[in-house]
């Protein structure tokens, strides 16, 4: 009888250990799933950043210069294992590449605006130095009313 009780005790102990192991395994699977989801989200964000940049034919160096970061930051953003751009940088990328912010940040919605703006290109409309580039970047961040005001102010200063 003692032998049977000993075996039963051993069996219960083994069941408890197996139950704990299953629980730990489930937690490990959930953690792995979470890491996988994070990597997948990061990967798709990196792909969206690269796609937005490529569609407007900007190099990593040029995008970095226009945003005001180092090229290595853009390289990190486009690397699936790299860092994530800040919301401010995502906004700047969206504006510079004419992509929807929501699509760029989350992957939801259309990648570009439904309403196409007329393209107007004048031969000498490009930044000739860092100051002009920074001014253009800031100007593009402004709503149309403020753009007109800024243009008026610059016109007065240029006299």
C-alpha positions in Angstrom: 0.0 0.0 0.0 2.8 2.4 0.8 4.3 1.6 -2.5 1.1 2.6 -4.3 0.8 5.8 -2.3 4.4 6.7 -3.1 3.7 6.1 -6.7 0.5 8.2 -6.5 2.4 11.0 -4.8 5.1 10.9 -7.5 2.4 10.9 -10.2 0.8 14.0 -8.7 4.1 15.7 -8.4 4.9 14.9 -12.0 1.5 16.3 -13.1 2.1 19.5 -11.2 5.5 20.0 -12.9 4.0 19.2 -16.3 1.2 21.7 -15.7 3.7 24.4 -14.7 5.8 23.7 -17.7 2.8 24.0 -20.0 1.9 27.3 -18.4 5.5 28.6 -18.9 5.5 27.3 -22.4 2.2 29.2 -23.2 3.7 32.4 -21.6 6.8 31.9 -23.7 4.7 31.4 -26.9 2.7 34.6 -26.1 6.0 36.5 -25.5 7.4 35.1 -28.8 4.1 36.0 -30.6 4.3 39.6 -29.1 8.0 39.9 -30.3 6.9 38.6 -33.7 4.1 41.1 -34.0 6.4 43.9 -33.0 9.0 42.8 -35.6 6.3 42.5 -38.2 4.9 45.9 -37.4 8.4 47.4 -37.4 9.1 45.6 -40.7 6.1 47.0 -42.4 6.8 50.5 -41.0 10.3 50.2 -42.4 8.9 49.1 -45.8 6.4 51.9 -45.8 9.2 54.5 -45.1 11.4 53.1 -47.8 8.4 52.9 -50.3 7.4 56.5 -49.6 11.0 57.7 -50.1 11.5 55.7 -53.2 8.3 56.8 -54.9 9.5 60.5 -54.8 13.0 59.4 -55.9 14.8 60.7 -52.8 18.0 59.2 -51.6 18.4 58.3 -47.9 20.9 61.2 -47.7 18.5 63.7 -49.3 15.6 62.7 -47.1 17.8 62.9 -44.1 19.0 66.4 -45.1 15.5 67.7 -45.7 14.2 66.3 -42.3 17.3 67.4 -40.4 18.7 64.1 -39.3 21.7 62.0 -40.3 21.6 59.5 -43.1 22.2 56.7 -40.6 18.8 57.6 -39.0 17.0 57.0 -42.2 18.9 53.8 -42.7 17.8 52.6 -39.3 14.1 53.5 -40.0 14.2 51.5 -43.2 15.8 48.5 -41.5 13.3 45.9 -40.2 15.5 45.5 -37.1 16.2 49.2 -36.8 14.7 52.1 -34.8 11.3 53.7 -35.3 11.1 57.3 -36.4 9.4 59.8 -34.0 5.9 61.1 -34.8 7.5 64.4 -35.8 9.8 62.7 -38.3 6.9 60.6 -39.6 4.9 63.8 -40.2 7.8 65.3 -42.1 8.3 62.2 -44.2 4.6 62.2 -45.0 4.7 65.8 -46.1 7.9 65.5 -48.1 6.7 62.4 -49.9 3.1 63.4 -50.2 1.9 60.2 -48.5 -0.9 60.0 -46.0 0.4 60.1 -42.4 -2.1 57.4 -41.3 -0.9 55.0 -43.9 2.8 55.8 -43.2 2.4 55.3 -39.4 -0.1 52.4 -39.3 -0.5 50.9 -42.8 -4.2 51.7 -42.8 -5.9 53.7 -45.5 -4.7 54.8 -48.9 -1.0 55.5 -49.3 -1.5 58.8 -51.0 -4.1 61.5 -50.9 -7.2 61.0 -52.9 -7.2 64.6 -54.0 -4.4 65.2 -56.4 -2.9 68.6 -56.3 -1.8 70.2 -59.5 1.9 69.8 -60.0 3.7 73.1 -60.7 7.4 72.9 -61.3 9.4 76.0 -62.1 13.0 75.4 -63.2 14.6 77.4 -60.4 12.3 76.1 -57.6 14.7 74.1 -55.6 16.8 74.8 -52.5 20.2 76.2 -53.3 21.6 75.9 -49.8 20.7 74.7 -46.3 18.8 77.8 -45.3 16.5 77.6 -48.3 16.0 73.9 -47.7 15.1 74.5 -44.1 12.7 77.3 -45.1 11.0 75.1 -47.7 10.6 72.3 -45.2 9.1 74.6 -42.6 6.9 76.3 -45.2 5.6 72.9 -46.3 4.5 72.1 -42.8 2.3 75.3 -42.6 -1.3 75.5 -43.6 -2.0 77.6 -46.8 -3.0 80.7 -44.9 0.2 80.8 -42.9 2.2 80.1 -46.1 0.7 83.2 -47.7 1.6 85.2 -44.6 5.2 83.9 -44.5 5.6 84.7 -48.2 4.4 88.3 -47.5 6.9 88.6 -44.6 9.7 87.3 -46.7 8.7 89.7 -49.5 9.0 92.7 -47.1 12.3 91.5 -45.7 13.7 91.1 -49.2 13.2 94.8 -50.1 
